[in-house]
Amino acid sequence: PHDMRDGYSLLLPEVQALRQCARLLSLEAHVRAHDGDLSDAADSLRATFAVGKTLEREPNLVSFLVRIAVDGIAVEQTRLLMSTVELTSDNLRAIQTTLRQTDYAADLHHAMVGERAFGLALYDDLAVFGFSPVAVQVSKIVAPGASIKHLDLMNTVVNATNKPWHEALSSGSIAAGLKPNSNNPYDYLVGQVFPPID
């Protein structure tokens, strides 16, 4: 379990290590398939998807992105194997079922809710993140209401995760909310967390 009170300073080395686990399982699937053990190769592919599933509903964006990367490794290995060996219909059906059960939209929603909370913690107590007491006081003077702006922006993002992908992306509300419009330090932070979207 993670101590979510660490907010943006939360370290997730085991999450990053899951990429290597997925690569090893992908290699195992490849070796098994080329040794003629197609059933075990399919099991290795399903295990690779299971690695990604361990990150389901994690309340941070890093875990969500690692899950996508892990699933990408599994999908790519499946594609490679399908072009070189003949997996059985049952094996392919099992992989297809695994893919259909993946709910990236719900996972993204959970991740963004967590990121919203992390951001609020950041603005509530900058000292926790290594800022000096003077910097904390200056931030309250220079960027009053930064936490409110953060909450407004993140509410837009979180609400967009409840819409169909095409609708959320085409509405433009997320992109508009992410474009800095002043010299406010909050806008600078937003630009660092969310690169420009056009």
N, C-alpha and C positions, 0 to 999 in steps of 0.2 A: 504493500500500500504506500501511496505517496502522501506526504504532508502538503496539502494544497495551500496551506498558509504561506508557503514559500513563493507563491505566485509566479511571476516571470523569472525568478531565479531558481525555480524548480529544475533539478537535473533529472534526466530520463535516460541514463546509459543503457538500461535493459531494453528500453523501447528501440533505441538505435541498433542494439545487438540483434534484434529480430530480423533485420534485413539479411544479416549473415546466416542466420538460421534458415531463412527462406532460400537463400542461394544454395546452401548445402542440401536441403531437401530437393531442390530443383535438379541439382547434380545427381542426387541419388535416383530420382525419377528417370533421368537421362540414361544412366548406367544400367538400371534395371530393364528399361525398355530395350536397349540395344543388346542386353543379355537374353532377351526373349521372355522376360518375366513381366508381361504386360499388366497383370493384375496388381502386382506389387508396385509397378511404376505408377499406376493410377492411384494407388493408396498414397504414394509419396506426393503426388500432385494435390490430392485432397488434404494431406497433412500441411502442405504449404499454404493452402487457403485457410486452414485452421489456425495457423500462426497469425495470419492477418485478423482473424476473428477474435483473437485474444484482446485486440485493441478496440473492439466494439464498444461504443458509447463512452469512450474516454473523454473527459472534460478539458481537452486541450488540443490545439491545432496540430502540434507536432505529432502526436499519436495518430491523429486522423490522416495526416500526410504519409506517415510511415505505413499505415494500413494500406493505403492506395498503392504505395511502392511495392509492398509485399505481395499484394494481389496481382500487381503488374508482372512481377517475377513469375508467379504461378500461371498467369494467362499466357505469357510469352513462351514458357516451357511447354504448355499444353499445345500451343500453336506449332512449335517446333516438332514435337513428338507426332502430332497428327500429320505432318508433312513427310515423316520418315518411317513411321510404323503404323500398324492398323490397330487402334484401340477398339475394344469391343463396345457394342451399343450400350451395355450396362455400365461400363466404365465412363463413357461419355455422358450418359444420362445422370450419373452420380455427380459428375463435375458440373453439369448444367444446373442441377438442383442446388448445388452449393452456391453457384453464381447468382441464381435467382433469389436466394435467401439473403443476399447482401443488401443492406439498406444504407447506402452512403448518405442519403439525405438526412436520415435520423442521426447518423453519426456526426455529420457536419453540424447539425443543430446542437447536439450536446457539446461539441467542441467549442462552438461560438458562445454558448451560454457560459462555459467555463472561462473563455477568454474575456468575456464581459466582466466576470467576477474578478479575474486577475487584475484587470485594468483598474477597477474600482479600488482594489487593495493598494495598487501602486500609488494612486492619487491620494488615498487616505493616509498612507504612511510611507513617504519617500525615504525616510531615514532607514527603513528596513532594507532598502535596496542600495545602501552605501552612500546616499547623499548626505552631505554634512548638514548640521542643524541650520547653518546660514542659508544653504541652498534650498532647504525645505521652506524656510520663511520667505525667501525671495520668490519661490515658485507660487506661493499663495498670493503674493502681491502682483506678480507679473501675469499669472494665468489664473485669475479667480474664476471659479466655475468650471475648471478643466474637467473635473470628474463628471459634471452635468453634461458637458459636450461629449465626453467619452460615452456616457450612458446613452445619450441620444443616438450617436453614431452606431454603437453596438446594438441598440434596439432595432435600428434599421436593418443591420446585418442579420441579426437573429430572426427577425420577422421574415426576411427574404428567404431564409432556409426552410420556411414552411410552405413556400410556393413551388410550383413546378420549375425546373431548372430554366427553361426558356423564358418563363415569365419573370423570374427573379433577375435574370441577366438583362433582359430587354427593357425592364422598367427604368433603368438608369439611376434609380434612387441610391443604390450602393455606391456607384462610381461618383455621383454628385456629392455624396456625404464624405468621400475620401479625398476630395481635392482640397488642398489647403487654400485658404482665401485671405490669409493675413500673415503677419510676422509673429503671431502668437506662438510661444513655445509648444503649446499643445498641438498646433498644426504640424510643427516639426516632428513631434513624437508620432503623430498619426502617419506622416510620410515615411517614417522609419519602419513602423510596424506593417503598414500597408503600402507597398510600392504604387506609383501612379497607375491608375487604370483608365484607359481610354477606349 
